[in-house]
């Protein structure tokens, strides 16, 4: 099942977050708008300067079974995704130093998540923390303070759901497959 929430499968999940599903026609439309209208001899989309639509993703080799089918599907649409096998320590170091274009990672969380570590604006431009996607939002900062101070579970859940909605609308990450380990 696809995820549509940072807090997918938890009591903090906002069920009203936008549902962004794969749509090849829409993707091709936006790629054309971005200037990728022709293909090179390898079938990869190129822009008017001849630059191919290509990017690399660093993964541990154990994730290749999940990423390779995506690579093959993207190639059908003219997108060159290069898979770079990388050990977990190096991958984490690159995340912390913000040395990546795109990454794949799986996270688990506690019953009551530590939201501040992921979404505080003051961490957005600082290396070596979990806000490695550079998320900044004044309202979320206010909600984090309220969340940390709230002891009423129902109110805390509502605060978490509001944060989830804002994060989903800004979309600093693309969600993947939900795996609930209960």
N, C-alpha and C positions, 0 to 999 in steps of 0.2 A: 504494500500500500504506500502511495506517495505521501510525503509529509508536506504540510502547508503552514507549519507553525514551528517556531523555535522550541516551544514546549510541547511538541507533539506527543500525544498519548498521556499527558499529565493533567492534573486539575487546573493548571495555569494556561492550558491551550485555549486560545480564542477561536471558536468554531466559525467565526465570521471573517477570518482573514481571507485575502484574495487567493483564489485557486489558480495558479499558473501551471498549465499543462503544456506538454510538447505539441506544437502546431507547426508542421513543416512549411506550409504555405505562408504563414505569418513570418516565420524566421527568414525565409527566402526574400520576402518583401522588404524586411528591414535590412537585410544584407545588401540588397540592390540600392536602397536609399543611402546606405553607407558607402556606396561606390563600388561594390564588388559585383560587376555585371558580366565579366568574361572569365573563361577558364584557361589555364595554361595547358601544356601538353600532357601533364599528369592528371588533369581533371580538377585541379584545385582552383578555386575562385581567386581572381586577382583584381586589384584596383587599377585605375587609369595609369598609375606609375609602374605597373607590373609586379607590385608587391603581393605575394600570396597570402591568403587568409590562413595563418598558421599560428599555433601556440603549443607550448609544452606543458605537461602536467607531471609533477613528481609524485610517485606513489611507491609504497613498499611493494615488492614483487608479489606478495600474497594477495594484493588487490587487483592484479592484472585480469582475473576472471570477470571482474565487474566493469573494468574500464575498457578492455579490448572491444567488447561489443559496441560501446559508445563510439570508440574510435572508428570502427568500421561503418557505423551508421552516418557519422559526420562526413566521412570520406565520400559517401554516396551523394551528399549534398554539396560537396566541394570544399569542405573544411578539413585542413590538415592538423590533426592533433597528434603530437609526438609524445609518446609515453616514455618517461625517464624513471627507471627503477632506482630507488634510493632507500637506504636504510632509515629506520625510524628516527634515530638520533639526528642525522643530518637534515631530514625533513622537518623535524621540530625546530631545529636551529634556524632553518630558512624561514619558517613561519614567524618565529620570534623576531627575526631581523627584517621581516617583511621583504624577503628576497624570493618572490614568487609572482606569477601572473594569475594562475588558478591553482587551487589545491583541492584535494579530496581528503576529508577527515571525518571520523566518526567520534561522537562524544556521548557520554552518558552523564546523568546528573542525579542529584539527590532529590529527595521528596520535596524539599523547599530549596529551589535553586538559588545560587549566589549570582544574581543578575548583574550586580555591579562590575564583576570581573570581566564581563563580556561587552557591556554597553556604556560604560562611563565615558563621557566626552574627553575628560582630561587624560585618558589613556590612549586616545585615538592616534596620537602622533609620537608616542613613546614606545620604543622597542621593549621586548621581553615582558609581554603581558598577553592576556587572552583576547584583547580587542585588536587582533591583528588585521581585521578588515577595515579598521579606521572609522568605526561608527561614531557619529556625533549627533546628538539631538537634545536640545534644551529641555523639552517636555519629559523625555525619558530620564534625564538627570534628576528632575524634580520628583518623578515617580520612584526612582531608586531610593532617594532619601526617605520618602513616605513608606515604601515597602520595608526598608530596614527598621523603621521605627514602629511599624504596625504589628500588634500582637493578636488582633482579632483575625482568625484564619479566613473567614468569609471576605473581609475587607482586603486582606493581603492577596487573596486569589483574584479579586477584581482588579487590583493594581497590576498584578502580573499579566492579566488578560489585556489590559490597556497597553502595557509595554509590548506584549506580543503583537497586537494589532499595528502599532506604530512600526515595529521592526519589520513586520511582513510587508507593510506598504512601502517602506524605504528600500527593502530587499537588498541588504548588504551581502546576503548569501543565497545560494540556490539550494533548496532542500532536496534530499534524496529519498531513499526508501526508508520507511519506518520499520524498525525492528524493536519490538517491545520485549524486554527480558524481565519477566515478572516471576 
